[in-house]
C-alpha cells in the first residue's frame, strides 16, 4: 500500500512539473512572439513616419507664386506663407485684444500713469494728505457756534479736544493719495449664512468706497481688520471707486496708512506683500493675539487671476510701536487744565 502511494505522489509531482514547464514555455513563446510583432510594427510605423515626413516637407517647401499689384509675382514656399499668415492673424488678434483691454481698464491705467507724469505734484500731495482730515476737522470746529471759545490754541477748549475723526469711517493712504470712505455692509446675510447675498452686498458696497469685509475684526480689536477694493471694473458700472486700489501694488513694507473708524484714529504700518490664488481663504484668518489689517484687490489689473494681499500691523499713533491686544495708543494732546477751560 505504501509503495502505491509513493508511486502516485511521484506521478502527480511529475505531472505538475511537466505542466509548469509547459506553461512557462508557452508564456515565453507568447512574449517572444509579441516582441517580434512589436518590433515589426515599430519598424513599419517608422517607415510610415519617415515617408510622411518626407511628403510633408516636400509639400511645405513646394514653391508658390503669389501675384502682386503692379509687380512681378513673388515666389514663396508654403511654410513661409503659413508663418506669414500666422503672424498677421496673431498680430491682428493681439492688437485688438490689447486695445479692448486698455479701453475697458483705462481708468486704472491712467491713475497709475498720472503719478509718473508729474512727480513733484505727487510728492506734494503725499506730504499734504496725512494731515488733511485733521486740518478739515479743526477748521470745522473753529467755525462751530457750540464752542465757548474759538480761535487760538492757548488755553481754550479746542486745544484739549480729543483726536477724533470725521463722522464717517475713512481710510487714508498717503502714498497712494487716497482719502476714501470705508463701508461696512449689512451683517444680516452673513448671520443667515446666505453667501450669495453676502457677495451681492459687498459688490453694492464697493460702489461707495472700499469695503470692511463682514465678520472680520474692527480697527483696535484683536484679529484681522480686512479691507477690499476694486483695482479695475467696467467703465459703465455705477460708482466712482471702480479703480480705487489700482495702485495698491505701490505699497511696500514700512509704508503706513491711517483709518478713522467710529471717530477714533488708527495707524497701520505695512509688514508684508504677496499674491495668492482667489481660492485662498486663509487671508481672512482672525488671530486672537494680534491686531493686524489686510488690504486686498485683484491683480493683474483688469483680471481676477490672483489677489494682491497687503498685510499690516496696528501701531501706536505716536511711537509706531505695535499695540498689544487691549492696549490703547498714547494720547498726543496734553491733558486739560481746569484753570484753562472757558467758563
C-alpha positions as CSV (number, residue, x, y, z in Angstrom):
1,X,0.0,0.0,0.0
2,X,2.9,2.3,0.9
3,X,4.6,1.7,-2.5
4,X,1.4,2.5,-4.3
5,X,1.1,5.9,-2.5
6,X,4.7,6.8,-3.3
7,X,4.2,5.9,-6.9
8,X,1.0,8.0,-7.0
9,X,2.7,11.0,-5.4
10,X,5.7,10.7,-7.8
11,X,3.3,10.6,-10.8
12,X,1.4,13.7,-9.5
13,X,4.7,15.5,-8.9
14,X,5.9,14.7,-12.4
15,X,2.7,15.8,-13.9
16,X,2.9,19.2,-12.1
17,X,6.5,19.7,-13.2
18,X,5.6,18.9,-16.8
19,X,2.5,21.2,-16.6
20,X,4.5,24.1,-15.1
21,X,7.3,23.7,-17.6
22,X,4.7,23.7,-20.4
23,X,3.1,26.9,-19.0
24,X,6.5,28.7,-18.7
25,X,7.5,27.6,-22.3
26,X,4.1,28.8,-23.6
27,X,4.4,32.2,-21.8
28,X,8.0,32.6,-23.1
29,X,6.8,31.8,-26.7
30,X,4.0,34.3,-26.4
31,X,6.3,37.1,-25.1
32,X,8.8,36.3,-27.8
33,X,6.1,36.4,-30.5
34,X,4.7,39.7,-29.1
35,X,8.2,41.2,-29.0
36,X,8.9,40.2,-32.6
37,X,5.4,41.5,-33.6
38,X,6.0,44.8,-31.8
39,X,9.4,45.2,-33.4
40,X,7.9,44.7,-36.8
41,X,5.1,47.1,-36.0
42,X,7.6,49.8,-34.8
43,X,9.7,49.3,-37.9
44,X,6.6,49.7,-40.1
45,X,5.5,52.7,-38.2
46,X,9.0,54.3,-38.5
47,X,8.9,53.8,-42.2
48,X,5.5,55.4,-42.5
49,X,6.6,58.3,-40.4
50,X,9.7,58.8,-42.5
51,X,7.6,58.6,-45.6
52,X,5.0,61.0,-44.2
53,X,7.8,63.4,-43.0
54,X,9.3,63.5,-46.5
55,X,6.0,64.1,-48.1
56,X,5.1,66.8,-45.6
57,X,8.4,68.5,-46.1
58,X,8.1,68.3,-49.8
59,X,4.6,69.9,-49.6
60,X,5.7,72.7,-47.2
61,X,8.8,73.6,-49.3
62,X,6.8,73.5,-52.6
63,X,7.1,76.9,-54.2
64,X,4.0,79.1,-54.7
65,X,3.9,82.1,-56.9
66,X,2.0,85.0,-55.3
67,X,0.7,87.7,-57.6
68,X,1.3,91.3,-56.6
69,X,-0.3,94.5,-57.7
70,X,1.8,96.3,-60.4
71,X,4.7,94.0,-59.6
72,X,6.0,90.7,-60.8
73,X,4.7,87.6,-58.9
74,X,6.9,86.6,-56.0
75,X,7.9,83.1,-55.1
76,X,7.3,81.8,-51.6
77,X,7.3,78.4,-50.0
78,X,4.1,77.1,-48.5
79,X,5.7,77.1,-45.0
80,X,6.7,80.7,-45.4
81,X,3.2,81.7,-46.4
82,X,1.8,79.7,-43.4
83,X,4.2,81.6,-41.0
84,X,3.3,85.0,-42.5
85,X,-0.4,84.3,-42.2
86,X,0.0,83.1,-38.7
87,X,2.0,86.3,-37.7
88,X,-0.6,88.5,-39.4
89,X,-3.5,86.9,-37.8
90,X,-1.8,86.7,-34.4
91,X,-0.7,90.3,-34.6
92,X,-4.2,91.5,-35.5
93,X,-5.8,89.5,-32.8
94,X,-3.2,90.7,-30.2
95,X,-3.7,94.3,-31.3
96,X,-7.5,94.1,-31.0
97,X,-7.2,92.3,-27.6
98,X,-4.8,94.9,-26.2
99,X,-7.0,97.8,-27.5
100,X,-10.1,96.4,-25.9
101,X,-8.3,95.5,-22.6
102,X,-6.8,99.0,-22.3
103,X,-10.1,100.6,-23.2
104,X,-12.0,98.7,-20.5
105,X,-9.4,99.4,-17.9
106,X,-8.2,102.9,-19.0
107,X,-9.2,104.5,-15.6
108,X,-6.9,102.2,-13.7
109,X,-4.0,102.6,-16.1
110,X,-4.5,106.3,-16.2
111,X,-4.4,106.6,-12.4
112,X,-1.0,104.8,-12.4
113,X,0.4,106.8,-15.3
114,X,-0.6,110.2,-13.9
115,X,1.5,109.7,-10.8
116,X,4.6,109.5,-13.0
117,X,3.7,112.4,-15.3
118,X,4.3,115.0,-12.6
119,X,6.3,113.5,-9.8
120,X,6.7,116.9,-8.0
121,X,2.9,117.3,-7.6
122,X,2.7,113.7,-6.5
123,X,5.2,114.2,-3.7
124,X,3.4,117.4,-2.5
125,X,0.1,115.5,-2.4
126,X,1.6,112.7,-0.4
127,X,3.1,115.1,2.1
128,X,-0.2,117.1,2.5
129,X,-2.7,114.2,2.6
130,X,-1.8,112.8,6.0
131,X,-2.9,115.9,7.8
132,X,-5.8,116.7,5.5
133,X,-8.6,115.2,7.6
134,X,-7.3,116.7,10.9
135,X,-7.0,120.1,9.3
136,X,-10.5,119.9,7.9
137,X,-11.8,118.9,11.2
138,X,-10.0,121.7,13.0
139,X,-11.4,124.3,10.7
140,X,-14.9,122.8,11.1
141,X,-14.6,123.0,14.9
142,X,-13.3,126.6,14.8
143,X,-16.4,127.6,13.0
144,X,-18.7,125.7,15.3
145,X,-21.1,128.1,17.3
146,X,-21.4,125.5,20.0
147,X,-17.8,126.1,21.2
148,X,-17.4,128.6,24.0
149,X,-14.1,129.8,22.8
150,X,-12.7,129.6,19.2
151,X,-9.6,130.8,17.5
152,X,-6.2,130.4,19.2
153,X,-4.9,127.2,20.8
154,X,-3.8,129.0,24.0
155,X,-6.0,128.0,26.9
156,X,-9.3,127.3,25.1
157,X,-11.4,124.2,24.9
158,X,-10.3,123.4,21.3
159,X,-6.7,122.9,22.4
160,X,-7.8,120.0,24.6
161,X,-10.3,118.2,22.3
162,X,-9.5,114.5,21.7
163,X,-8.1,113.5,18.3
164,X,-11.5,112.4,17.0
165,X,-12.0,111.7,13.3
166,X,-14.7,112.6,10.8
167,X,-18.3,111.5,11.2
168,X,-17.9,108.7,8.6
169,X,-15.4,105.9,8.5
170,X,-12.5,106.6,6.2
171,X,-9.1,105.1,5.1
172,X,-6.2,107.4,4.3
173,X,-3.2,106.1,2.3
174,X,-0.8,109.0,1.7
175,X,1.5,107.1,-0.7
176,X,-1.5,106.4,-3.0
177,X,-3.0,109.9,-2.5
178,X,-6.2,108.2,-1.2
179,X,-8.7,109.6,1.3
180,X,-11.8,107.4,0.7
181,X,-14.9,106.1,2.5
182,X,-14.7,102.8,4.4
183,X,-18.1,101.0,4.0
184,X,-19.3,98.1,6.2
185,X,-22.1,96.0,4.5
186,X,-25.0,94.6,6.5
187,X,-24.4,91.6,8.7
188,X,-27.8,90.1,8.1
189,X,-26.9,87.8,5.2
190,X,-23.7,86.7,7.0
191,X,-25.7,85.7,10.1
192,X,-28.1,83.7,7.8
193,X,-25.1,82.1,6.0
194,X,-26.6,83.4,2.7
195,X,-23.3,83.6,0.9
196,X,-24.8,84.7,-2.4
197,X,-26.4,87.7,-0.7
198,X,-23.1,88.4,1.2
199,X,-21.3,88.7,-2.1
200,X,-24.1,90.9,-3.6
201,X,-23.9,93.2,-0.5
202,X,-20.1,93.5,-0.9
203,X,-20.4,94.4,-4.6
204,X,-23.0,97.0,-3.8
205,X,-20.8,98.5,-1.0
206,X,-17.9,98.7,-3.4
207,X,-19.8,101.3,-5.4
208,X,-19.4,103.7,-2.4
209,X,-15.8,103.1,-1.4
210,X,-13.6,100.3,-0.1
211,X,-15.3,97.6,2.0
212,X,-14.7,96.4,5.5
213,X,-15.3,92.7,5.0
214,X,-18.3,91.5,7.1
215,X,-17.3,89.3,10.1
216,X,-13.7,90.5,10.3
217,X,-12.3,92.4,13.2
218,X,-12.8,96.2,13.7
219,X,-9.9,98.6,14.0
220,X,-8.5,98.4,17.5
221,X,-9.7,94.9,18.1
222,X,-7.8,91.6,18.2
223,X,-8.0,89.9,14.8
224,X,-7.7,90.8,11.2
225,X,-9.3,94.1,10.0
226,X,-9.9,93.1,6.4
227,X,-10.5,95.7,3.6
228,X,-11.1,95.1,-0.1
229,X,-11.5,97.4,-3.1
230,X,-11.6,97.3,-6.9
231,X,-8.4,97.6,-8.9
232,X,-10.5,97.8,-12.1
233,X,-14.1,97.4,-13.1
234,X,-16.4,98.0,-16.0
235,X,-16.3,101.7,-17.0
236,X,-20.1,101.8,-17.4
237,X,-20.7,100.4,-13.9
238,X,-22.1,102.8,-11.3
239,X,-20.0,104.3,-8.6
240,X,-16.7,106.3,-8.6
241,X,-14.5,103.8,-6.8
242,X,-14.0,101.3,-9.6
243,X,-10.2,101.7,-9.7
244,X,-9.6,102.9,-6.1
245,X,-6.9,100.2,-5.4
246,X,-5.3,100.2,-8.9
247,X,-2.1,101.5,-7.3
248,X,-2.1,99.2,-4.3
249,X,0.9,97.4,-5.6
250,X,2.9,100.5,-4.8
251,X,2.7,99.9,-1.1
252,X,5.8,98.3,0.4
253,X,6.8,97.1,3.9
254,X,7.4,100.2,6.1
255,X,4.7,102.3,4.4
256,X,1.8,103.5,6.6
257,X,-1.8,104.4,6.3
258,X,-4.5,105.6,8.7
259,X,-8.0,104.5,9.4
260,X,-10.8,106.6,11.0
261,X,-13.3,104.3,12.5
262,X,-16.2,105.3,14.8
263,X,-14.4,108.6,15.5
264,X,-11.1,107.0,16.5
265,X,-7.9,107.2,14.6
266,X,-5.8,104.1,14.0
267,X,-2.4,103.9,12.4
268,X,-1.1,100.9,10.5
269,X,2.3,100.0,9.1
270,X,2.7,97.6,6.2
271,X,4.6,94.5,7.1
272,X,4.4,92.2,4.0
273,X,3.0,92.0,0.5
274,X,2.2,88.8,-1.5
275,X,-0.1,87.4,-4.2
276,X,-2.5,84.4,-3.6
277,X,-5.0,82.4,-5.5
278,X,-8.6,83.5,-5.4
279,X,-9.5,80.3,-3.6
280,X,-7.1,81.0,-0.7
281,X,-9.3,81.9,2.2
282,X,-6.6,81.8,4.8
283,X,-6.1,85.5,4.2
284,X,-9.3,86.0,6.2
285,X,-8.0,84.2,9.3
286,X,-8.6,86.0,12.6
287,X,-5.6,85.8,15.0
288,X,-6.6,86.2,18.7
289,X,-3.3,87.6,19.9
290,X,-2.5,90.3,17.3
291,X,-4.0,93.5,15.9
292,X,-3.4,93.2,12.1
293,X,-5.1,94.5,9.0
294,X,-5.3,93.3,5.4
295,X,-5.8,95.3,2.1
296,X,-6.9,93.2,-0.8
297,X,-7.5,93.7,-4.5
298,X,-7.4,91.8,-7.8
299,X,-4.2,91.5,-9.8
300,X,-3.1,91.9,-12.6
301,X,-5.2,94.9,-13.3
302,X,-8.3,94.1,-15.3
303,X,-8.2,90.4,-14.3
304,X,-9.3,88.2,-11.4
305,X,-6.4,85.7,-11.8
306,X,-4.9,86.4,-8.4
307,X,-5.3,88.5,-5.3
308,X,-2.8,91.1,-4.0
309,X,-2.6,90.9,-0.2
310,X,-1.0,93.8,1.8
311,X,-0.7,92.8,5.5
312,X,-0.2,95.5,8.1
313,X,0.1,95.9,11.9
314,X,-1.7,98.4,14.1
315,X,0.8,100.6,15.9
316,X,0.8,103.4,18.4
317,X,-0.1,106.7,16.5
318,X,2.8,108.5,18.2
319,X,5.6,105.9,18.8
320,X,5.0,103.5,15.9
321,X,5.3,100.5,18.3
322,X,3.0,97.6,17.7
323,X,-0.1,97.7,20.0
324,X,-0.9,94.7,22.1
325,X,-4.4,93.3,22.4
326,X,-6.5,95.7,24.6
327,X,-3.8,98.4,24.7
328,X,-4.7,102.0,23.8
329,X,-2.4,104.3,22.0
330,X,-0.8,107.3,23.6
331,X,-2.8,110.5,23.6
332,X,-0.9,113.0,21.5
333,X,-2.7,116.0,23.2
334,X,-2.0,117.4,26.7
335,X,-4.5,116.9,29.4
336,X,-6.8,119.8,30.1
337,X,-6.0,122.1,33.0
338,X,-9.2,123.2,34.8
339,X,-8.0,126.8,35.1
340,X,-7.5,126.9,31.3
341,X,-11.0,125.9,30.4
342,X,-13.5,128.7,29.5
343,X,-16.3,129.5,32.0
